[in-house]
Amino acid sequence: MVQHLIDDAVSVLQRYLPSSVRIRESHEQSLPTIHMDPNQKLTLALVELHAALEAGRAG
């Protein structure tokens, strides 16, 4: 699907989010993953994505 967007010249971020079981646990506890486990792989990926998006807005 992503490749199809790229082929159609749609702007696609190069950062991808990994799948995680921790998200389900986060939803069950109504607690953001960053509060449950700040060093978890998906949490770090989300923080990096946010930083990249903010950098794009500032630049």
For each residue, the residues with C-beta under 8 A, 3 or more apart:
1: 4 5
2: 5 6 12
3: 6 7
4: 1 7 8
5: 1 2 8 10 12
6: 2 3 9 10 12
7: 3 4
8: 4 5
9: 6
10: 5 6
11:
12: 2 5 6
13: 49 52 53
14:
15: 45 48 49 52
16: 45
17: 42 45 46 49
18: 41 42 45
19: 42
20: 23 33 40 41 42
21: 24 25
22: 25 26 33 36 37 40 42 43
23: 20 26 27 33 42
24: 21 27 28
25: 21 22 28 29 36
26: 22 23 29 31 32 33 36
27: 23 24 30
28: 24 25
29: 25 26 36
30: 27
31: 26 35 36
32: 26 35 36
33: 20 22 23 26 36 37 40 42 43 46
34: 38 43 46 47
35: 31 32 38
36: 22 25 26 29 31 32 33 40 43
37: 22 33 40 43
38: 34 35 43
39: 43 44
40: 20 22 33 36 37 43 44
41: 18 20 44 45
42: 17 18 19 20 22 23 33 45 46
43: 22 33 34 36 37 38 39 40 46 47
44: 39 40 41 47 48
45: 15 16 17 18 41 42 48 49
46: 17 33 34 42 43 49 50
47: 34 43 44 50 51
48: 15 44 45 51 52
49: 13 15 17 45 46 52 53
50: 46 47 53 54
51: 47 48 54 55
52: 13 15 48 49 55 56
53: 13 49 50 56 57
54: 50 51 57 58
55: 51 52 58 59
56: 52 53 59
57: 53 54
58: 54 55
59: 55 56
